Amino acid sequence: ALPLTLLESELFGHRKGSFTGATGDRVGYLETTHQAQTVFLDEIGELSPALQIKLLRFLQDHRFERVGGNANIEADVRVIAATNRNLQEAVDQGSFRADLYYRLNVFPINVPPLRERGADILLLADHFVSQFNRENSKKIQRISTPALDLLMIYHWPGNVRELENCILRAAILSIDGVIHAYHLPPSLQSAASTGTEPKTGLDAEIFRLEKELIIEALKLENGNVAAAARRLMVTERRIRYAIQRHRIDPRRFKTKF
């Protein structure tokens, strides 16, 4: 979000008088994190072509020059970069240097979108509720089952930030310590109109298989929900939510002597 000269100065530093406002020498982040520390470059896909060249040179030989300077400075740092863009497409379009892309792409970690991480939705929702309670001295105790249903079937185009804002909004509206479905934004309440409701086919098969696995685990654990959750390697909260959704009564699996 910074102008090119200021961003370059933040990373590499500058010499006095190198540009307007440079009233003294400044040490950049790469120099201050010398000796095997880490620099995290967020939204690397937004770098200008000129800064891409300078960063590439640094990654190749771990040397750089301050803005307006001539001396080579060496820095031993680890670089981690992140982006929400498809850099391979950016390379194909000519907006991102191929050599820099391959230099950065040594060990890629792909984070799937939130809609592909169903278990994380429940965990993150609980986390944001706890965070809201701490920061606002409120006592939101739980999220209702209908509200959880809407959270699970929504497609979350805004990923974790959208979920956080959704929970914040609902917690503000809640007056009884429970987040209800009607506290959620209209985009979630009208999930059917956005094409995010469960459909037949694959969704129906997954729904059926989930129910069968839960019933089998409850049978093996004599109706003990916590033990069944451990067997299925999920949280107890998640399996209780699934039990409610499938209308399963764990008590019928308890062994009677």
Rosetta silent file (secondary structure, phi, psi, omega in degrees, C-alpha in Angstrom):
SEQUENCE: ALPLTLLESELFGHRKGSFTGATGDRVGYLETTHQAQTVFLDEIGELSPALQIKLLRFLQDHRFERVGGNANIEADVRVIAATNRNLQEAVDQGSFRADLYYRLNVFPINVPPLRERGADILLLADHFVSQFNRENSKKIQRISTPALDLLMIYHWPGNVRELENCILRAAILSIDGVIHAYHLPPSLQSAASTGTEPKTGLDAEIFRLEKELIIEALKLENGNVAAAARRLMVTERRIRYAIQRHRIDPRRFKTKF
SCORE:     score description
SCORE:     0.000 S_00000001
   1 L     0.000   -1.414 -178.710    0.000    0.000    0.000 S_00000001
   2 L   -95.898  152.936  171.897    3.072    2.270    0.059 S_00000001
   3 L   -58.542  156.114 -174.195    4.525    4.230   -2.865 S_00000001
   4 H   -53.110  -48.420 -175.974    7.382    2.423   -4.616 S_00000001
   5 H   -63.340  -40.856 -179.215   10.169    4.549   -3.107 S_00000001
   6 H   -70.024  -38.415  178.403    8.833    4.220    0.447 S_00000001
   7 H   -65.575  -41.819  177.424    8.291    0.484    0.115 S_00000001
   8 H   -62.148  -38.912  178.577   11.798    0.032   -1.228 S_00000001
   9 H   -66.204  -39.142  179.004   13.088    2.092    1.678 S_00000001
  10 H   -60.917  -40.641 -177.765   11.189   -0.044    4.193 S_00000001
  11 H   -79.303  -48.344 -169.320   12.809   -3.207    2.856 S_00000001
  12 H  -106.906  -11.242 -176.553   16.293   -2.069    1.886 S_00000001
  13 L    83.643  173.592  178.685   16.797    1.213    3.746 S_00000001
  14 E  -149.423  163.698  175.413   17.974    4.519    2.244 S_00000001
  15 L   -99.108  153.600  179.617   20.734    7.112    2.377 S_00000001
  16 L   -56.419  132.375  177.098   20.220   10.694    3.410 S_00000001
  17 L    81.195    6.051 -177.047   18.996   12.862    0.522 S_00000001
  18 L   -72.458  -22.891  174.922   18.108    9.942   -1.738 S_00000001
  19 L  -158.789  169.343 -177.830   14.533   11.260   -2.131 S_00000001
  20 L   -59.890  125.716 -179.021   12.308   14.005   -0.780 S_00000001
  21 L    96.339   -7.766  177.921   11.903   13.589    2.964 S_00000001
  22 L   -83.633   83.621 -174.713   14.989   11.412    3.419 S_00000001
  23 L   -85.730   -3.907  178.783   16.555   13.604    6.094 S_00000001
  24 L  -164.109  170.129  176.448   18.878   10.879    7.352 S_00000001
  25 L   -67.603  145.749  178.401   20.156    7.371    6.764 S_00000001
  26 E  -134.880  135.671  177.613   17.660    4.603    7.432 S_00000001
  27 L   -90.964  129.081 -179.125   18.226    0.880    8.010 S_00000001
  28 L   -84.872  174.303 -176.727   15.676   -1.369    6.244 S_00000001
  29 H   -62.496  -38.044 -178.421   13.979   -4.513    7.485 S_00000001
  30 H   -62.735  -37.226 -179.238   16.329   -6.860    5.648 S_00000001
  31 H   -74.503  -37.318 -178.129   19.315   -5.335    7.371 S_00000001
  32 H   -74.935  -21.155  179.168   17.745   -5.273   10.843 S_00000001
  33 L  -100.455   23.520  178.955   16.716   -8.951   10.620 S_00000001
  34 L   -58.883  153.855  176.713   20.219  -10.095    9.673 S_00000001
  35 L    79.024   65.421  166.250   21.528  -13.440   10.967 S_00000001
  36 L    63.542   27.873  170.463   19.003  -16.114   10.120 S_00000001
  37 E   -94.921 -177.821 -170.765   15.807  -14.362   11.179 S_00000001
  38 E  -118.025  136.445  171.521   12.654  -14.260    9.062 S_00000001
  39 E  -112.452  125.297  178.695   11.071  -11.591    6.868 S_00000001
  40 E  -103.814  119.316 -179.815    7.418  -12.162    5.926 S_00000001
  41 E  -106.289  103.387 -178.518    6.327  -10.440    2.714 S_00000001
  42 L   -84.371  148.263 -179.969    2.546  -10.382    2.487 S_00000001
  43 L    52.931   52.400 -177.871    0.778   -9.923   -0.876 S_00000001
  44 H   -62.223  -24.261 -178.719    4.011  -10.474   -2.811 S_00000001
  45 H   -69.062   -9.552 -178.984    2.022  -10.461   -6.047 S_00000001
  46 H   -93.521   -0.660 -178.531    1.487   -6.701   -5.740 S_00000001
  47 L   -63.541  142.258  176.743    5.192   -5.798   -6.039 S_00000001
  48 L   -71.090  158.569  179.241    6.096   -3.448   -8.873 S_00000001
  49 H   -56.956  -38.743 -178.986    8.364   -4.758  -11.668 S_00000001
  50 H   -65.412  -41.834 -179.438   11.261   -2.599  -10.439 S_00000001
  51 H   -73.702  -29.181  174.787   11.036   -3.898   -6.897 S_00000001
  52 H   -59.959  -40.703 -179.814   10.675   -7.462   -8.161 S_00000001
  53 H   -64.384  -44.175 -178.144   14.088   -7.130   -9.822 S_00000001
  54 H   -67.585  -38.783  178.347   15.732   -5.825   -6.661 S_00000001
  55 H   -67.058  -37.965  178.503   14.144   -8.536   -4.514 S_00000001
  56 H   -61.561  -44.354  179.296   15.251  -11.208   -7.006 S_00000001
  57 H   -60.621  -41.612  179.581   18.824  -10.031   -6.800 S_00000001
  58 H   -63.713  -43.067 -179.218   18.698  -10.178   -3.006 S_00000001
  59 H   -64.854  -28.174 -177.937   17.269  -13.708   -3.022 S_00000001
  60 H   -77.716  -43.835 -175.565   20.031  -14.843   -5.399 S_00000001
  61 H  -126.879    7.230  177.221   23.091  -13.532   -3.561 S_00000001
  62 L    58.819   29.543  177.567   21.745  -12.139   -0.245 S_00000001
  63 E  -127.886  150.247  178.448   23.127   -8.702   -1.086 S_00000001
  64 E  -155.262  171.303  175.218   21.421   -5.373   -1.708 S_00000001
  65 L  -122.362  142.966  174.298   22.022   -1.642   -1.786 S_00000001
  66 L   -67.524  155.245  176.060   20.167    1.004    0.146 S_00000001
  67 E   -60.712  124.211 -178.698   18.116    3.474   -1.873 S_00000001
  68 L    82.763    2.949 -178.824   20.575    6.146   -2.989 S_00000001
  69 L  -110.398  166.932  179.845   23.569    4.110   -1.802 S_00000001
  70 L  -116.795  -19.744 -175.061   26.399    2.275   -3.546 S_00000001
  71 L   -74.681  136.259  173.981   27.699   -0.078   -0.868 S_00000001
  72 L   -78.060  129.606  179.035   26.725   -3.754   -1.039 S_00000001
  73 E  -116.111  133.020 -179.599   25.103   -4.931    2.194 S_00000001
  74 E  -101.419  138.604  178.580   24.810   -8.607    3.045 S_00000001
  75 L  -140.242  127.444  178.902   21.871   -9.997    5.019 S_00000001
  76 L   -99.774   92.230 -178.718   21.300  -13.601    6.071 S_00000001
  77 E  -132.887  154.834  172.993   17.518  -13.825    6.372 S_00000001
  78 E   -96.300  134.005 -178.252   14.816  -16.340    5.552 S_00000001
  79 E  -110.020  125.029  172.294   12.058  -14.996    3.304 S_00000001
  80 E  -116.612  127.830 -177.721    8.462  -16.195    3.534 S_00000001
  81 E  -121.218  149.466  179.162    6.048  -14.718    1.010 S_00000001
  82 L  -137.082  153.999  178.270    2.259  -14.912    0.748 S_00000001
  83 L  -158.992  152.848  172.933   -0.309  -13.898   -1.829 S_00000001
  84 L  -101.108    3.342  178.561   -3.980  -14.352   -2.614 S_00000001
  85 L   -94.714  159.133  172.955   -3.246  -14.201   -6.348 S_00000001
  86 L   -86.763  100.777 -174.235   -2.402  -17.081   -8.651 S_00000001
  87 H   -68.028  -28.869  177.435    1.236  -16.219   -9.357 S_00000001
  88 H   -63.838  -40.077  176.234    1.524  -18.800  -12.113 S_00000001
  89 H   -66.855  -37.778  178.701   -1.248  -16.981  -13.991 S_00000001
  90 H   -63.760  -37.012  176.457    0.456  -13.651  -13.247 S_00000001
  91 H   -64.444  -45.131 -179.898    3.663  -15.030  -14.768 S_00000001
  92 H   -62.029  -32.221 -179.150    1.767  -16.180  -17.860 S_00000001
  93 H   -85.269   -9.715  178.434    0.208  -12.713  -18.178 S_00000001
  94 L    85.980    9.034  179.959    3.584  -10.993  -17.773 S_00000001
  95 L   -92.457   -8.495  177.915    2.738   -9.085  -14.584 S_00000001
  96 L  -137.510  135.640 -175.877    5.075  -11.139  -12.372 S_00000001
  97 L   -66.886  132.214  179.585    8.638  -12.193  -13.171 S_00000001
  98 H   -64.862  -41.095 -177.772    9.043  -15.908  -13.868 S_00000001
  99 H   -66.104  -35.518  176.584   12.545  -16.027  -12.356 S_00000001
 100 H   -69.820  -39.692  178.421   11.319  -14.425   -9.107 S_00000001
 101 H   -58.410  -47.308 -178.269    8.347  -16.790   -8.998 S_00000001
 102 H   -71.113  -28.210  176.380   10.587  -19.862   -9.259 S_00000001
 103 H   -69.261  -37.083  179.751   13.011  -18.404   -6.729 S_00000001
 104 H   -79.811  -28.637 -170.776   10.172  -17.945   -4.217 S_00000001
 105 L   -85.893   45.537 -179.796    8.402  -21.200   -5.040 S_00000001
 106 L   -76.611  -47.315 -179.386   10.909  -23.445   -3.271 S_00000001
 107 L  -136.315   85.100 -177.109    8.509  -24.836   -0.670 S_00000001
 108 L   -76.155  142.202  173.828    4.910  -23.807   -1.418 S_00000001
 109 L  -122.689  111.773 -179.500    2.179  -24.132    1.206 S_00000001
 110 L   -95.249  121.686  178.657   -1.312  -23.937   -0.256 S_00000001
 111 L   -98.131  113.763 -178.971   -4.037  -22.956    2.218 S_00000001
 112 L   -63.767  154.713  175.741   -7.450  -24.161    0.987 S_00000001
 113 L   -63.722  157.900 -175.041  -10.378  -21.723    1.162 S_00000001
 114 H   -58.321  -34.333 -177.466  -12.506  -21.872    4.291 S_00000001
 115 H   -63.429  -18.633  178.549  -15.405  -23.550    2.458 S_00000001
 116 H   -96.168    4.286 -178.695  -13.149  -26.610    1.973 S_00000001
 117 L  -126.683   68.955 -174.020  -12.270  -26.805    5.686 S_00000001
 118 H   -55.547  -42.009 -178.473  -15.605  -27.562    7.327 S_00000001
 119 H   -62.899  -33.455 -178.805  -14.155  -28.530   10.709 S_00000001
 120 H   -68.045  -27.092 -179.166  -12.295  -25.231   10.913 S_00000001
 121 H   -60.814  -46.240  179.583  -15.538  -23.259   10.581 S_00000001
 122 H   -66.477  -43.390 -179.878  -16.801  -24.528   13.949 S_00000001
 123 H   -62.920  -45.027 -179.042  -13.431  -24.118   15.651 S_00000001
 124 H   -68.055  -37.991  178.288  -12.964  -20.586   14.340 S_00000001
 125 H   -60.909  -45.783  176.976  -16.537  -19.601   15.214 S_00000001
 126 H   -61.749  -40.762  179.534  -15.979  -20.711   18.824 S_00000001
 127 H   -61.692  -44.989 -178.182  -12.656  -18.882   18.869 S_00000001
 128 H   -68.786  -32.193  174.580  -14.197  -15.626   17.649 S_00000001
 129 H   -64.060  -47.019  178.937  -16.987  -15.907   20.227 S_00000001
 130 H   -61.827  -40.918  178.981  -14.420  -16.322   23.017 S_00000001
 131 H   -63.447  -43.125  178.906  -12.394  -13.430   21.642 S_00000001
 132 H   -62.871  -42.059  178.749  -15.478  -11.198   21.505 S_00000001
 133 H   -60.036  -43.509 -179.877  -16.375  -12.102   25.089 S_00000001
 134 H   -64.834  -44.122 -172.889  -12.894  -11.163   26.337 S_00000001
 135 H   -78.359  -20.876 -174.155  -12.720   -7.883   24.455 S_00000001
 136 H  -123.860    8.092  178.207  -16.260   -6.707   25.209 S_00000001
 137 L    53.284   40.799  175.474  -17.004   -8.249   28.609 S_00000001
 138 L  -109.277  169.472 -177.165  -19.995  -10.131   27.224 S_00000001
 139 L  -129.369   68.223  171.953  -21.100  -13.687   27.880 S_00000001
 140 L   -75.462  117.697 -172.615  -22.078  -15.332   24.636 S_00000001
 141 L   -90.646  -33.008 -176.542  -22.445  -18.932   25.762 S_00000001
 142 E  -163.304  169.925  174.095  -23.103  -20.822   22.560 S_00000001
 143 E  -110.476  128.091 -176.155  -24.126  -20.816   18.903 S_00000001
 144 L   -64.897  157.589  179.361  -27.518  -22.368   18.210 S_00000001
 145 H   -60.056  -45.907  176.802  -27.827  -25.446   16.014 S_00000001
 146 H   -59.042  -37.011  177.789  -29.741  -23.610   13.225 S_00000001
 147 H   -66.344  -40.344  177.430  -27.022  -20.944   13.199 S_00000001
 148 H   -62.826  -37.817  177.279  -24.345  -23.642   12.965 S_00000001
 149 H   -58.507  -44.808 -179.768  -26.221  -25.174   10.033 S_00000001
 150 H   -66.289  -39.581  178.631  -26.058  -21.869    8.165 S_00000001
 151 H   -62.353  -36.443 -174.754  -22.361  -21.429    8.968 S_00000001
 152 H   -77.330  -28.705 -176.003  -21.584  -24.908    7.641 S_00000001
 153 H   -96.333   -8.540  179.953  -23.443  -24.630    4.322 S_00000001
 154 L   -74.235  153.759 -173.151  -22.326  -21.108    3.409 S_00000001
 155 L   -95.408   -5.332  171.556  -19.524  -20.839    0.822 S_00000001
 156 L    47.847   65.246  176.764  -17.481  -18.072    2.569 S_00000001
 157 L   -64.079  -25.480  178.641  -16.099  -16.051   -0.357 S_00000001
 158 L   -92.963    6.393  177.320  -14.407  -13.750    2.179 S_00000001
 159 H    54.378 -142.157 -169.581  -12.817  -16.686    4.040 S_00000001
 160 H   -65.203  -36.518 -179.934  -11.783  -16.247    7.695 S_00000001
 161 H   -62.602  -39.398  178.815  -12.197  -12.464    7.779 S_00000001
 162 H   -65.792  -40.984  177.753  -15.806  -12.784    6.643 S_00000001
 163 H   -61.929  -43.382  179.379  -16.482  -15.430    9.296 S_00000001
 164 H   -60.272  -46.412  179.661  -14.955  -13.196   11.988 S_00000001
 165 H   -65.199  -35.415  178.212  -17.101  -10.232   10.959 S_00000001
 166 H   -62.890  -46.963  179.724  -20.165  -12.479   10.809 S_00000001
 167 H   -66.773  -38.839  178.106  -19.639  -13.718   14.381 S_00000001
 168 H   -60.356  -46.664  179.792  -18.892  -10.176   15.598 S_00000001
 169 H   -60.217  -46.806 -177.529  -22.159   -8.898   14.108 S_00000001
 170 H   -64.981  -39.281 -179.780  -24.168  -11.762   15.580 S_00000001
 171 H   -65.821  -36.301  177.517  -22.589  -11.374   19.027 S_00000001
 172 H   -64.384  -39.243 -176.730  -23.458   -7.671   19.079 S_00000001
 173 H   -77.312  -23.697 -175.965  -27.097   -8.447   18.245 S_00000001
 174 L   -68.178  135.836  178.696  -27.459  -11.276   20.773 S_00000001
 175 L  -121.577   -2.132 -177.559  -29.281  -10.349   23.994 S_00000001
 176 L  -122.441   14.775  178.708  -29.710  -13.804   25.565 S_00000001
 177 L    80.567    7.275 -179.326  -26.166  -15.204   25.429 S_00000001
 178 E  -129.398  135.534  172.555  -26.927  -17.288   22.333 S_00000001
 179 E   -87.858  114.027 -179.574  -26.130  -16.577   18.692 S_00000001
 180 L   -97.985  166.082 -179.046  -29.271  -17.482   16.759 S_00000001
 181 H   -60.027  -35.781 -178.080  -29.676  -17.940   13.018 S_00000001
 182 H   -73.920   -6.100  174.228  -31.549  -14.636   12.719 S_00000001
 183 H   -83.902  -16.759 -176.575  -28.490  -12.825   14.107 S_00000001
 184 L   -77.356  156.344 -179.751  -26.424  -13.841   11.083 S_00000001
 185 L   -59.389  154.949  179.471  -26.090  -11.580    8.017 S_00000001
 186 H   -56.414  -31.684 -179.262  -28.742  -11.859    5.279 S_00000001
 187 H   -61.961  -29.005  177.378  -26.199  -13.444    2.934 S_00000001
 188 H   -86.039  -37.285 -177.601  -26.100  -16.496    5.229 S_00000001
 189 H   -67.515  -25.596  178.769  -29.809  -16.577    6.021 S_00000001
 190 L  -106.627   42.656 -176.614  -30.596  -16.728    2.304 S_00000001
 191 H   -59.654  -31.513 -179.241  -28.051  -19.449    1.539 S_00000001
 192 H   -62.842  -36.320 -178.288  -30.536  -21.246   -0.685 S_00000001
 193 H   -74.609  -16.421  178.870  -30.696  -18.259   -3.023 S_00000001
 194 H   -96.369    2.436  177.725  -26.892  -18.194   -3.317 S_00000001
 195 L    76.568   27.042 -177.457  -26.692  -21.828   -4.329 S_00000001
 196 L  -110.273    4.946 -179.681  -24.925  -22.984   -1.159 S_00000001
 197 L   -78.601  152.814  177.694  -27.546  -25.310    0.292 S_00000001
 198 L   -58.662  140.345 -179.895  -26.865  -29.073    0.346 S_00000001
 199 L  -120.592  177.317  175.601  -28.072  -30.792   -2.816 S_00000001
 200 L   -73.943  178.204 -179.359  -28.604  -34.360   -3.902 S_00000001
 201 L    88.029 -129.368 -175.678  -25.790  -36.387   -5.354 S_00000001
 202 H   -59.685  -44.728 -179.500  -22.399  -36.077   -3.696 S_00000001
 203 H   -60.281  -40.932  179.735  -23.666  -33.974   -0.764 S_00000001
 204 H   -64.828  -40.074  179.127  -26.377  -36.509   -0.038 S_00000001
 205 H   -66.639  -40.938  178.125  -23.867  -39.367   -0.099 S_00000001
 206 H   -63.872  -41.710  178.142  -21.480  -37.523    2.224 S_00000001
 207 H   -59.020  -46.958 -179.851  -24.387  -36.788    4.568 S_00000001
 208 H   -64.631  -43.003 -178.730  -25.375  -40.469    4.614 S_00000001
 209 H   -65.551  -40.059  178.019  -21.788  -41.662    5.106 S_00000001
 210 H   -59.295  -44.113  179.769  -21.208  -39.232    7.983 S_00000001
 211 H   -62.305  -43.943 -179.332  -24.282  -40.572    9.758 S_00000001
 212 H   -63.043  -41.909 -179.430  -23.180  -44.176    9.290 S_00000001
 213 H   -65.135  -39.643  179.705  -19.671  -43.460   10.607 S_00000001
 214 H   -66.473  -44.392  178.924  -21.030  -41.708   13.693 S_00000001
 215 H   -61.098  -42.921  179.118  -23.474  -44.534   14.433 S_00000001
 216 H   -62.739  -42.886  179.173  -20.703  -47.104   14.045 S_00000001
 217 H   -64.997  -39.898  178.339  -18.392  -45.168   16.369 S_00000001
 218 H   -65.832  -36.805  176.765  -21.143  -44.804   18.970 S_00000001
 219 H   -62.792  -45.226 -178.016  -21.822  -48.551   18.802 S_00000001
 220 H   -67.413  -28.536 -176.861  -18.136  -49.341   19.338 S_00000001
 221 L  -105.429   18.114  176.267  -17.900  -46.880   22.250 S_00000001
 222 L    54.424   39.539  176.044  -21.187  -47.884   23.913 S_00000001
 223 L    80.881    5.270  179.507  -22.793  -44.521   23.275 S_00000001
 224 L   -79.625  109.567 -174.387  -19.899  -42.505   24.742 S_00000001
 225 H   -65.231  -43.371 -178.786  -19.846  -39.341   22.623 S_00000001
 226 H   -62.146  -42.957  179.109  -16.393  -38.186   23.747 S_00000001
 227 H   -66.876  -37.978  177.666  -14.859  -41.588   22.989 S_00000001
 228 H   -63.918  -38.206  178.028  -16.611  -41.689   19.605 S_00000001
 229 H   -63.311  -42.291  178.305  -15.171  -38.275   18.790 S_00000001
 230 H   -64.679  -39.434  179.338  -11.665  -39.510   19.617 S_00000001
 231 H   -62.508  -38.685 -179.181  -12.197  -42.605   17.466 S_00000001
 232 H   -88.008   -1.013  177.258  -13.243  -40.427   14.522 S_00000001
 233 L    58.806   45.558  173.971  -10.417  -37.950   15.256 S_00000001
 234 L  -132.385  170.463  179.134  -12.714  -34.919   15.517 S_00000001
 235 L   -75.393  153.679  177.926  -13.645  -32.569   18.341 S_00000001
 236 H   -62.904  -34.867  178.690  -16.438  -33.494   20.719 S_00000001
 237 H   -61.162  -42.706 -177.511  -18.174  -30.235   19.786 S_00000001
 238 H   -67.097  -41.473 -176.857  -18.228  -31.188   16.142 S_00000001
 239 H   -71.675  -33.005  175.765  -19.594  -34.688   16.712 S_00000001
 240 H   -65.211  -38.702  176.514  -22.308  -33.389   19.052 S_00000001
 241 H   -62.603  -43.893  179.824  -23.322  -30.930   16.362 S_00000001
 242 H   -65.743  -37.468  178.364  -23.441  -33.763   13.797 S_00000001
 243 H   -61.528  -42.145  177.535  -25.447  -35.953   16.204 S_00000001
 244 H   -65.038  -42.180 -177.261  -28.046  -33.203   16.520 S_00000001
 245 H   -64.582  -36.581 -178.903  -28.119  -32.652   12.775 S_00000001
 246 H   -90.239   -1.600 -178.956  -28.674  -36.369   12.089 S_00000001
 247 L    55.883   50.618  178.468  -31.115  -36.710   15.033 S_00000001
 248 L   -99.262  135.104  177.025  -29.103  -39.563   16.573 S_00000001
 249 L  -102.906  104.194 -177.097  -29.766  -40.588   20.180 S_00000001
 250 H   -61.213  -23.331 -175.354  -26.456  -41.850   21.670 S_00000001
 251 H   -64.754  -25.363 -178.017  -28.285  -43.390   24.626 S_00000001
 252 H   -74.907   -6.704  178.620  -29.659  -46.206   22.493 S_00000001
 253 H  -102.021    1.135  178.601  -26.138  -47.507   21.947 S_00000001
 254 L   -73.711  133.662 -179.916  -25.298  -47.855   25.639 S_00000001
 255 L   -72.411  130.283  178.563  -24.784  -51.476   26.649 S_00000001
 256 L  -103.830  130.878 -178.945  -27.297  -52.688   29.229 S_00000001
 257 L  -106.541    0.000    0.000  -26.213  -55.294   31.724 S_00000001
